[in-house]
């Protein structure tokens, strides 16, 4: 597993969760995300439906709305299979 510095945001989110069910759900997300070398919070910004827990979504997206919107745009574009390119004249 990668160093804890890489996943400091995940640790900060986890520390703010008081509901045991939220903590368990986020711990499961972290374990899965960290195995893939990703941050669980970043994964939730990319795909909010990864969790049904509103508190987790709020903590991961709340202060990072610009990152959330950018992740949504990138995800939408990537579903087309190639990056957007400006139209060619003529």
Secondary structure as the mmCIF struct_conf table of DSSP 4:
data_model
#
loop_
_struct_conf.conf_type_id
_struct_conf.id
_struct_conf.beg_label_comp_id
_struct_conf.beg_label_asym_id
_struct_conf.beg_label_seq_id
_struct_conf.end_label_comp_id
_struct_conf.end_label_asym_id
_struct_conf.end_label_seq_id
TURN_TY1_P TURN_TY1_P1 UNK A 4 UNK A 7
HELX_RH_AL_P HELX_RH_AL_P1 UNK A 8 UNK A 16
BEND BEND1 UNK A 19 UNK A 19
HELX_RH_AL_P HELX_RH_AL_P2 UNK A 20 UNK A 35
TURN_TY1_P TURN_TY1_P2 UNK A 36 UNK A 37
HELX_RH_AL_P HELX_RH_AL_P3 UNK A 40 UNK A 46
HELX_RH_3T_P HELX_RH_3T_P1 UNK A 48 UNK A 50
HELX_RH_AL_P HELX_RH_AL_P4 UNK A 54 UNK A 61
HELX_RH_3T_P HELX_RH_3T_P2 UNK A 62 UNK A 64
HELX_RH_AL_P HELX_RH_AL_P5 UNK A 65 UNK A 78
TURN_TY1_P TURN_TY1_P3 UNK A 79 UNK A 81
BEND BEND2 UNK A 82 UNK A 82
HELX_LH_PP_P HELX_LH_PP_P1 UNK A 86 UNK A 89
#
